[in-house]
Amino acid sequence: MKCCAVICELNPFHNGHEYIFQRAREVSGCDKLIALMSGSFVQRAVPACMSARDRADIALHCGADAVLELPVIYASASGDVFARGAIDILNTMPDITHLVMGAENDDYDLLLRIADIKSDNNTIFSNVLSSKLSSGLPFARAQTEAICDIVSDISRSEVKNVLTRPNNILAIAYATALINTKSKIVFMPVRRNDSSKFISASTLRNENLLTASSYMPGYSYEVWRKSGCSNLLDNYGLLIMYALRESSPDKIAMSPDCAEGFEYKLKELSCSCKDFNQLIDSVPTSRFTRGRIMRICLHTLLGITKEMQHGGYNFSRLIGVREDSKSLLSTFPPNILTGKRDEANIPGKMVSCFDAERRASDIWNLLALRPCDFYSRIITI
């Protein structure tokens, strides 16, 4: 059996996601499509707009054969860690032969060339990047300038255009992780559709519900409309402020994104600011962007540390599977958890990663005014 993987958030599931699912089957020629999806929290370090179960149910109705959960220690991480964590999980599944991702640019050779430059063993890139950082450039700009210097046979504007598009950046991160892990999985970028039927998930989340239906498959729209989860962020800030106020600077410093003594600044602001919005508006800098600060806050709330992100955790929970694809279950390795009993497969030193997953689920349901559903039965349709 040949399987194609799509790494996704589906926050919420829109026409563009359905298009990528369809194209993934076409370009890979695979028998089954497996979605590795962020769970309760997404990369922006905020609660997902719908529960993981609702989003998985939609994915199964709209083209996926099975949905696995990307652990929150990676789902809420920076792009490179997000990608490496996802690839480490997919590499354990022998039937996954292809990874398809949507990107603004589907120039396979250029994306793969940039990924190779960024790979672990490229000393030229490391040296050029160090030089750019030494000149005082912020990391993201230094990285872009270094790659442009190395890819000297292509116009600087063209390379920068690739490196400043969010989906290109993530596609390159996936390809880099595949190279670094010597993966046998085939990297297949697919150009995102620019039709008027398609808008980004971030735009869609801010869209009036009545007009949002134009950009979503019917089933996805109905589940989203009925979910009643539009006010998740209202109390999220209160939980973050409490977590920061009750945490010591040493605990805040354990976040993977914290550095340079920033924990003291964040601790001070948590006590002097009246709410989370005021705090988050007070501190963004070229080194500590809004996204990075949001991740530090969420990691403090969930107890996610540097060691957890870099400890080799490659376990993933099965959220749902189509009835006609249950044969997939017999192909899953022991690190794919299909029930509570499988928790015994997790090594003791990695249990903290699984505990963070459970905390994330409990907090999401608390924000959504719902009972705990972490141990609900696997969805089948």
C-alpha positions in Angstrom: 0.0 0.0 0.0 1.3 3.5 -1.0 0.3 6.4 1.2 0.6 10.1 0.7 0.9 12.5 3.7 -0.3 16.0 4.1 0.8 18.0 7.1 -1.9 20.6 8.0 -3.8 22.7 10.5 -7.2 22.8 8.8 -8.0 25.9 10.9 -10.7 25.8 9.4 -10.9 23.4 6.5 -11.6 25.5 3.3 -11.7 25.0 -0.5 -7.9 25.3 -0.7 -7.4 22.3 1.6 -9.9 20.3 -0.4 -7.9 21.2 -3.6 -4.6 20.2 -2.0 -6.1 16.8 -0.9 -7.3 16.2 -4.4 -4.0 17.2 -6.0 -2.1 15.1 -3.5 -3.9 12.0 -4.7 -3.3 12.9 -8.4 0.4 13.8 -8.2 1.4 11.0 -5.9 -0.7 8.2 -7.4 -1.1 6.8 -3.8 -3.8 4.5 -2.5 -4.4 6.4 0.8 -4.1 9.9 2.1 -3.1 10.5 5.7 -3.4 14.0 7.3 -1.0 14.8 10.1 -3.0 17.6 11.7 -2.3 20.1 14.6 -4.5 19.4 17.5 -5.9 21.8 20.1 -3.4 24.6 19.5 -1.8 25.8 16.2 1.5 27.3 15.2 0.4 30.9 15.9 0.3 29.6 19.6 -3.5 30.2 19.9 -6.4 27.7 20.3 -7.6 26.1 17.1 -10.9 27.6 15.9 -12.6 24.1 16.2 -11.8 21.0 18.2 -9.3 18.5 16.8 -12.2 16.0 16.5 -14.4 18.3 14.5 -11.6 19.2 12.2 -10.6 15.5 11.8 -14.2 14.6 11.0 -14.3 17.3 8.3 -11.0 16.1 6.8 -12.4 12.5 6.6 -15.5 13.7 4.9 -13.4 15.8 2.4 -10.7 13.5 1.2 -8.5 12.1 4.0 -8.4 8.4 4.8 -7.0 8.8 8.3 -6.1 11.8 10.5 -3.2 11.7 13.0 -2.5 14.4 15.6 0.7 16.4 15.4 1.9 16.7 19.0 1.5 20.1 20.5 5.2 20.3 21.3 5.7 20.6 17.5 2.4 22.1 16.4 3.1 25.2 18.5 6.8 25.5 17.5 8.8 27.6 15.1 8.7 26.5 11.5 11.8 24.4 11.4 10.9 22.5 14.6 7.3 22.1 13.4 8.6 20.5 10.2 11.2 18.3 11.8 8.8 17.0 14.4 6.2 16.1 11.7 8.8 14.5 9.4 10.2 12.4 12.3 6.7 10.9 12.8 6.1 10.3 9.1 9.5 8.6 8.8 8.4 5.9 11.2 5.5 4.9 8.8 6.9 2.7 6.0 3.9 2.9 3.8 4.1 6.7 3.4 6.0 7.3 0.2 5.1 10.9 -0.6 4.7 14.2 1.2 2.5 16.8 -0.6 2.3 20.4 0.5 0.7 23.5 -0.9 3.1 26.4 -1.8 3.0 29.7 -3.6 5.8 28.4 -5.8 6.0 24.8 -7.1 9.5 25.1 -8.6 10.7 21.8 -7.2 14.3 22.3 -8.2 14.6 25.8 -6.6 12.7 24.8 -3.4 14.9 21.7 -3.0 18.0 23.6 -3.8 17.3 26.1 -1.0 16.4 23.2 1.4 19.8 21.6 0.6 21.5 24.9 1.4 19.7 25.0 4.8 20.5 21.4 5.6 22.6 20.5 8.6 25.8 19.6 6.7 26.1 22.8 4.6 29.0 24.6 6.2 29.0 27.3 3.5 25.6 28.4 4.5 26.5 28.3 8.2 29.5 30.5 7.6 27.7 33.1 5.5 24.8 33.1 7.9 27.2 33.8 10.8 28.7 36.7 9.0 25.2 38.2 8.3 24.2 37.8 12.0 27.5 39.4 13.1 26.6 42.4 11.0 23.6 42.9 13.2 20.8 41.6 10.9 17.8 39.9 12.5 17.8 36.1 12.0 15.1 35.9 9.4 16.6 38.6 7.2 20.2 37.3 7.7 19.0 33.8 6.6 17.3 35.3 3.5 20.4 37.4 2.6 22.7 34.4 3.1 20.7 32.2 0.8 20.5 34.9 -1.8 24.3 35.2 -1.7 24.7 31.5 -2.3 22.1 31.1 -5.0 23.9 33.7 -7.1 22.8 32.4 -10.5 19.2 33.4 -9.9 18.0 37.0 -9.5 18.0 38.2 -5.9 14.4 39.4 -6.2 13.2 36.0 -7.4 14.9 34.1 -4.5 13.6 36.7 -2.0 10.1 36.3 -3.4 10.3 32.6 -2.7 11.7 33.1 0.8 9.1 35.7 1.9 6.0 33.6 1.2 4.7 31.7 4.2 3.8 28.4 2.5 7.1 28.4 0.6 9.0 28.8 3.8 7.2 25.9 5.4 7.6 23.7 2.2 11.4 24.4 2.4 11.4 23.5 6.1 9.7 20.1 5.2 12.2 19.5 2.4 15.1 20.4 4.7 13.9 18.0 7.4 13.6 15.2 4.8 17.2 15.8 3.7 18.5 16.0 7.3 16.8 12.7 8.2 17.8 11.0 4.9 14.2 10.2 4.4 12.9 8.0 1.6 9.7 10.1 1.4 9.3 12.0 -1.9 8.9 15.8 -1.5 6.1 17.1 -3.8 5.2 20.8 -3.7 1.9 21.7 -5.3 1.1 25.3 -6.4 -1.8 26.8 -4.4 -4.8 27.7 -6.4 -5.4 31.5 -6.8 -9.0 31.3 -7.9 -11.5 33.6 -6.3 -13.0 30.5 -4.6 -9.9 30.3 -2.4 -8.8 32.5 0.5 -6.4 31.8 3.3 -7.5 30.2 6.6 -6.5 33.4 8.5 -8.7 35.5 6.2 -11.5 33.0 6.5 -11.4 33.2 10.3 -12.2 36.9 10.1 -14.9 36.5 7.5 -18.6 36.9 8.2 -20.1 33.4 8.7 -22.7 34.1 6.0 -20.1 34.9 3.3 -17.6 32.2 4.6 -19.7 29.5 3.0 -18.5 30.5 -0.4 -15.0 29.5 0.5 -15.6 26.2 2.3 -17.0 22.7 1.4 -20.5 22.4 2.5 -19.9 19.9 5.2 -17.0 21.9 6.6 -19.1 25.1 6.8 -22.0 23.4 8.6 -19.7 21.9 11.3 -17.9 25.2 11.8 -21.2 27.1 11.9 -22.6 24.7 14.6 -19.3 24.6 16.6 -20.0 27.8 18.5 -16.3 28.3 19.2 -15.9 31.9 18.2 -15.0 33.2 21.6 -12.1 31.0 22.5 -9.6 33.8 22.7 -11.7 35.8 25.2 -10.5 33.8 28.2 -7.2 32.5 26.7 -5.4 35.7 27.6 -6.5 35.3 31.3 -5.0 31.8 31.4 -1.8 33.0 29.9 -1.5 35.9 32.3 -2.1 33.6 35.3 0.5 31.1 34.0 3.1 33.9 33.6 2.3 35.5 37.0 2.6 32.2 38.9 5.7 31.1 37.1 9.2 31.9 38.1 11.6 33.5 35.5 13.5 30.2 35.5 10.3 28.3 34.5 9.5 30.8 31.7 13.1 30.5 30.5 12.5 26.8 29.9 10.4 27.6 26.9 12.2 26.6 23.6 11.9 30.2 22.3 13.1 32.1 25.3 16.6 33.4 25.4 18.8 36.4 26.3 17.1 36.9 29.7 13.8 37.7 28.1 12.1 35.7 30.9 12.6 38.6 33.3 11.0 41.1 30.9 8.0 38.8 30.3 7.6 38.2 34.0 7.7 41.9 34.8 5.2 42.7 32.1 2.8 40.0 33.3 2.6 41.8 36.6 2.5 45.3 35.3 0.1 44.9 32.4 -3.6 44.8 32.9 -4.3 42.1 30.3 -2.7 39.9 27.7 -3.4 42.2 24.8 -1.4 45.0 26.5 1.4 42.6 27.3 1.7 41.3 23.8 1.6 44.8 22.3 4.4 46.0 24.6 7.3 43.8 23.7 7.6 42.8 20.0 11.2 43.5 18.7 13.2 42.4 15.8 14.5 39.5 17.9 11.3 38.7 19.8 8.5 38.9 17.3 4.9 38.7 18.2 4.8 35.1 17.1 7.8 34.1 19.2 6.4 35.8 22.3 3.1 34.0 21.8 4.9 30.7 21.7 6.8 31.5 24.9 3.5 32.2 26.6 1.8 29.1 25.4 4.8 26.9 26.2 4.8 28.3 29.8 1.1 27.5 30.1 1.5 23.9 28.8 4.9 23.2 30.4 6.7 22.7 27.1 10.5 22.8 27.4 13.5 22.8 25.0 14.3 19.2 26.1 10.8 18.1 25.1 11.0 19.6 21.6 14.5 18.1 21.0 14.2 14.8 22.8 13.1 12.6 19.8 9.4 12.3 20.7 7.8 10.7 17.6 4.4 9.5 18.9 1.1 10.6 17.4 -2.5 9.8 18.3 -5.0 8.5 15.7 -8.0 10.8 15.8 -10.1 9.3 13.0 -10.2 6.9 10.1 -12.6 6.1 7.3 -14.4 2.8 7.7 -13.2 1.7 4.2 -9.6 2.5 5.2 -9.3 0.6 8.5 -6.7 -1.7 6.9 -4.3 1.2 7.5 -4.3 0.4 11.2 -2.5 -2.8 10.7 0.4 -0.9 9.0 0.9 1.6 11.8 4.0 1.2 13.9 3.8 1.2 17.7 4.4 5.0 18.0 1.0 5.6 16.4 -1.4 5.5 19.3 -4.7 4.0 18.5 -6.1 3.7 22.0 -5.3 4.4 25.7 -3.5 1.1 26.1 -0.9 2.2 23.6 0.3 4.9 26.0 2.4 2.1 27.5 4.6 2.3 24.3 5.8 5.8 25.3 9.2 5.7 27.1 9.2 7.1 30.6 11.4 10.1 29.7 9.0 11.1 27.0 5.7 10.9 29.0 5.9 14.7 29.7 5.4 15.3 25.9 2.2 13.2 26.0 1.1 14.9 29.2 1.4 18.3 27.4 -0.9 17.0 24.7 -3.5 16.0 27.3 -3.2 19.4 29.0 -3.6 21.2 25.7 -6.8 19.2 25.0 -8.2 19.9 28.5 -7.5 23.6 28.3 -9.0 23.9 24.8 -12.2 22.2 26.0 -12.3 24.5 29.1 -12.1 27.5 26.8 -14.8 26.1 24.6 -17.1 25.3 27.6 -17.0 21.6 26.7 -16.4 18.5 28.7 -13.0 16.7 28.3 -12.8 14.6 25.2 -9.2 13.4 25.2 -10.2 9.8 25.5 -13.2 9.9 23.2 -13.5 7.0 20.7 -11.7 7.2 17.4 -13.9 8.8 14.7 -15.0 6.6 11.9 -17.2 7.5 9.0 
